[in-house]
Amino acid sequence: MKTIIPLLIALNLVACAKVGRNTLGNDRVAPPPTGDLARNARELLADPDIESCDKVAAPMMRELTSVLDSKVTEISEFASTLPASKNYKMVPFGNSFLKEPIKPSEAKDEWTVDSESWTGAYAFYQEIKNEPMNRSWLQLNATVRSILLEDQDRILDGLNLELHHDAGEKIESLKARVDACISDSRCKQPAFTTDDEIFIDSNSFYSFMANRLKKNQDLTSLKKFQKRLEVDQVRFSFRFNETIKISQEGSKTIINLPYDGSEFSQEQKDQMAGYIQSMWSSAELGVKIQWQDSVTGLFKIFFDLKNPGERSYVMFHKKEVHLFPFTRTRSIAHETGHVLGFLDHYYTIWDPSNCVYNTESNESDVMSDSNGSVTSDEWKDLKKNYVK
């Protein structure tokens, strides 16, 4: 297990809207798996930090990624011809399609858990492998891409996939005590509370570092613990977008968000702006997209026709928003939430005892589940950060 990752990783990562289950956000340096899925699997399996779970899953990973690579064109062509479903309809977007909800979802304000694993994906593949191209193949494609992304986060980037949705305040408490100890030349051990100790014991990253600190009682161990907490604290932070400008339209405050949409036609720009602005609008605040083609320093939106079913994602350090064929239209609003400053409000936890990823999400929150809406807390954060 990687116990330390550079702070640069935490500050320059990708946030993703999940596809295939109710909806990261994880920051990432590398983009999610696209194109040759088998190549992504080989890269993962060659890493020295793979766990026993990965070694067991290796044959399943190789077979599933190889099969899906061979069917990528079929998957794309089939998805483009899908008839309207109970929840979504396909709407033209340039020479591709997006998935638009037929009616608003009845989202509940509660945390739920979805699970994914290579074993589960492979079992599903065994059920459908002799079937012609159908919706089940689309589901398998989305699931495999999703698991590969989680594997990249865990294995290649060393992200702490043991942080539940309520971990933010607990990390702040740990960091405050570690910071105080570093500031005091006489301090050898941070003054952790009983609750701090319980939290440390529940997280293998923190328990490893706390045990090393008890053993060494040195400044180097303290600073490594501090760095780990700084990295993880970013996961629960707000990222201010300096390109945003504020204006007034009557009694309503407008958050003007400039986007580089130079790859799109005016019709596509209007289409995307409609999806975004209808979601990010309240009685008091509203987001308005300002298209400014090929302007340096702005977030730019891309549409990747070669990878249908891939998760949409944002690369903060490159200021790029990546969309894919058959992306849900509300996912465009979700990705714009990242550009506004929010990280994902869903939390993936790795369970090595069962080789399963468990993801906590709240379907009422658009930053947790793209079927959700903007929450009152998110409106407060926008006002606090942008409206002076």
Stockholm file with secondary structure:
# STOCKHOLM 1.0

chainA/1-388         MKTIIPLLIALNLVACAKVGRNTLGNDRVAPPPTGDLARNARELLADPDIESCDKVAAPMMRELTSVLDSKVTEISEFASTLPASKNYKMVPFGNSFLKEPIKPSEAKDEWTVDSESWTGAYAFYQEIKNEPMNRSWLQLNATVRSILLEDQDRILDGLNLELHHDAGEKIESLKARVDACISDSRCKQPAFTTDDEIFIDSNSFYSFMANRLKKNQDLTSLKKFQKRLEVDQVRFSFRFNETIKISQEGSKTIINLPYDGSEFSQEQKDQMAGYIQSMWSSAELGVKIQWQDSVTGLFKIFFDLKNPGERSYVMFHKKEVHLFPFTRTRSIAHETGHVLGFLDHYYTIWDPSNCVYNTESNESDVMSDSNGSVTSDEWKDLKKNYVK
#=GR chainA/1-388 SS CCCCCCHHHHHSCEEEECSSSCCCCCCCSSCCCCSCHHHHHHHHHTSTTCCHHHHHHHHHHHHHHHHHHHTHHHHHHHHHTCCCCSSEEEEEETTEEEEEESSCCCCCSSEEEEEECHHHHHHHHHHHTTSCSCHHHHHHHHHHHHHHHHHIIIIISCCCTTCCTTHHHHHHHHHHHHHHHHHCTTCSSCCCCHHHHHHHHTCHHHHHHHHHHHHHCSHHHHHHHHHHHHHHHHTTCBCCCTTCEEEEETTEEEEEEEEECTTSCHHHHHHHHHHHHHHSBCSSEEEEEEECTTCTTSEEEEECTTCTTCCEEEETTTTEEEECTTCBHHHHHHHHHHHHTBCCSCEEEEETTTTEEEEEEETTBTTTCTTSBCCHHHHHHHHHHHCC
#=GC SS_cons         CCCCCCHHHHHSCEEEECSSSCCCCCCCSSCCCCSCHHHHHHHHHTSTTCCHHHHHHHHHHHHHHHHHHHTHHHHHHHHHTCCCCSSEEEEEETTEEEEEESSCCCCCSSEEEEEECHHHHHHHHHHHTTSCSCHHHHHHHHHHHHHHHHHIIIIISCCCTTCCTTHHHHHHHHHHHHHHHHHCTTCSSCCCCHHHHHHHHTCHHHHHHHHHHHHHCSHHHHHHHHHHHHHHHHTTCBCCCTTCEEEEETTEEEEEEEEECTTSCHHHHHHHHHHHHHHSBCSSEEEEEEECTTCTTSEEEEECTTCTTCCEEEETTTTEEEECTTCBHHHHHHHHHHHHTBCCSCEEEEETTTTEEEEEEETTBTTTCTTSBCCHHHHHHHHHHHCC
//
